[in-house]
Amino acid sequence: MTVPTLGGPSFADRQDYDDASRGFIAALSPCIITAQDGRVVWNNDQYRFLEEECPPTAEPRLWRQGQLCLKQGLFRVTDGIYQVRGFDISNLTLVEGEKGVIAIDPLVSCECASAALAFYREHRGPRPITGLVFSHSHADHFGGAQGILDSATTEGLAATTASPSHIPIIAPEGFLEEAISENVYVGPGMMRRAGYMYGRHLEPGPEGFIGCGLGIAGSWGTRSLIPPNVSITRTGEELVVDGVRIIFQLVPETEAPSEMNFYFPDCRALLIAECATHCMHNIITLRGALVRDSKAWSAYLDETMVLYCQDVDVLLASHHWPTWGRSNVITLISEQRDFYAYLHDQTIRMMNDGLTGIEIAEKLTLPPRLQQAWHLQGYYGSISHNVKGIYQRYLGWFDGNPAHLWQHPPAEEGQRYIRCMGGADEVVATARIFAQEGDLRFSATLLSHVIAAEPEHAEARAALASVYKRLAYATENATWRNFYLTGAQDMEQGARPERAIEYFIPTLPVDQWLTSLAVLIDGPRAGQESAPIIIEICVPSEQQRWRLTLSNGALTHRRQPTEHKTFVGDPAGLTMTLDKEDLLRMLNGRVEEVLQDGKKWTGDLHLFVKLLALTSTTQRSSTVASVPTHGAESNGLGSYGAEVHGVGSKL
């Protein structure tokens, strides 16, 4: 469970229910969104069970949060500002201008963003898109962008809408780099854990999935990444978009590495992105990411109050529901500010007293006023894992205990625990005793040692599944619940295959493609190459020339002058001239197809084929719950290994 509190908020306080319903215009019925192939990518209606009383298989505060997040439809926030909520985990905010409407944070999926915009237009008229804004670099705030831009040329609107290339697409400085870094480079590892965190494979219901805390759930449709064409580089920068004044505040290294808030002075409305939501947020997220700077987060919230809260009537965000009234806005922001500062400072104080992250997480409690605030309950972040994240940010993974410097991997450690305790069956029996006594945490620890050493031990799997379920039903944290229940599912049903990752997104720059290629190189295999592989790629359409070098198992690249000069290092064994589209086809293994189009190349084309063959995407089962997995590796990216080898045999 999350760290217990001395006194929580009052269930008699119904203000959140009032605010979540305020400004309601209409709901989508049924609230089900499908892809072009008929696949359901979003179904809000399947969570209607949350309208009932909280069952014993859920923590009451988390159940309450699910009820609030369940509300869906079009809502009026204030004059000229609307939100579509409940069509995805995030909100689509729409700000009406002189000629059209500005879309802010276009959800996770293109299908959901398109449906949300269509629903808005159904009730507010066919206003064209005149601006698109990404508040920060997380996928639930830009993934559906193509669905918004595609609507700019839909039948009936084409005559009144500028082409998408002329629509300002606004984002904070560093947005694209951070979006790529977090969502592409480490995509497979993050996606595996995100499946646990967001309960992707859980069935909705009182004994299963009841939400994410930050919203009901994320959609599973088509995602896009559209590069912005306007970058916000400083706090106080003001733009006028379709007659709407917007003043920006950069807040990097808060909830995302690249993030911004924005203020609409003519509406007296403040959109705070994801820096202040109706739940405790993550300093470190369970899906995996860089640890966030809680001290900076607190300082930026204070700056937000100074800059904008003198003249504010409503606070809205990209998740949850708005807060109305200047005094209520100041209370929420100031309490969130104090929370992040308190968590940071007290963790550091106790860390300097010699406590480890685990020890601090057990001891740290919040002051009474923060404990009693509904918007600081641990539905998404938790005191426990946030404290450990702060500790990690400053002191790293090592807790200072020499015994932890060189521990055995889980399987080897599990074998030794079993030997010490008289065999696997004895460990399982002991774990059951601890579970009966209510010490579910230690019971799970013992059983995980058995599973690590003997993955198919049936009694251990059944016992651990039972323990995980009991832990899940008692926690107020949605992401913990989802991890526990998915872990229990793994114990009962086995692991699931991974979904393929798209590494080479067409809209990304060539530099990012080459960086993605580098992290796919199988270093041990590539390190066996006797000579470097050197390839030069000219991309006239981008006015770029790139030099790739694979040596000592590492692929590096650098941009060369476009004119011919003497380059440092050995001459390239292969030089290719390709436009960007053809390079994308080559990277995706369609080598023969590109060659048939008569593209220019000199040297040994086998070098490019070999380079692709030295990449590896490990096809693993998706378990992360103490079960070692040993998946087969495939040469090539995605499923094109056979294509690459086929081309190689023909050259």
VENRA-V745026 format. One line per field, one symbol per residue. phi: phi as a letter, one per 40 degrees, with the letter a starting at -180 (. if undefined). psi: psi as a letter, one per 30 degrees, with the letter a starting at -180 (. if undefined). Layout:
phi = ???
psi = ???
//
This chain:
phi = .cdcbcaccccccbccccccbcgcbabcbccbbbcccgccbaacccbcdccccccccacdcccdcccccccbhcbccadgbbbbbgbacbbccbbcbcbaaccbfcgcbccccccccccdcdbbgccccbabbbcaccccbaccdcccccccbcdgbdcbbccdcbccbbacdgdcccccdcbbdbdccccdccdccbfdbcccidbbcbhbgcicaccbbcbbbcccbbbcbacgcbbbbfgccbbbbcbcgccacbaababbccbfbbbbfbcabcaccccbccchacccccccdccccccdcccbccbbbabbbcbgbcbbgdccccccccccdcccccccccccdcccchccdcccccccbccdcccccccbcccbcbddccccccdcccbgcccgcdcccacccdccccdcccccbghccccccccccccccgccccdccccccccccbdcccccccccdccdccccccccccccdcccccccccccbgcbccccbccbcdcccddcccccccccccddccccccbcbbbbbcbdcbfbbbbbbbafgbbbaacbdcccaccchccccabbbbccccccccccgccccccccgccabhbcdccccdccccabccbcccbbgbcbbccbbchbgbcdccccccdccc
psi = llkllejalkffjgeeeeeffkgkellkjlikkllegfkkfkjfffgffffllklfgkkeeeeeeeeeffklakkkeajfklkjlggaflkjkkjkaefbkkkkihaekeeeeeeeeeeeeefgliklkglkkjfagkfggffgeeeeeeffglkffefgkllefgkkjkllkgeeeeeeeffeegeeeeeeeeeeeghegkkklfgbkgafefaelklhaklljkklgkkkflkfkkljjhfkkkkkjkilgcflejlklkkjeffhkkjgcgfjlhlkakekkffklkkljeeeeeeeeeeeeeefgeikfkkllglallkkkeeeeeeeeeeeeeeeeeeeeeeeeeeffgkleeeefffkllleeeefkegglhfdlleefeeeeeeeeefafkgfjffgeillleeeeeeeeeeeggleeeeeeeeeeeeeffieeeeeeeeeeeeeeifgjeeeeeeeeeeeeeeeffkfjeeeeeeeeeeeeeeeflllllkkkjeikeflleeeeeeeeeffkjeeeeffkflkjkkkjkieffhlkkjkkjkhgkjlllklkflklklkallkfkkkjkleeeeeeefggheeeeefghlkkkajffeeeeeefglkjkjllgkgigjkkillkkklkbggeeeeeeeeff.
//
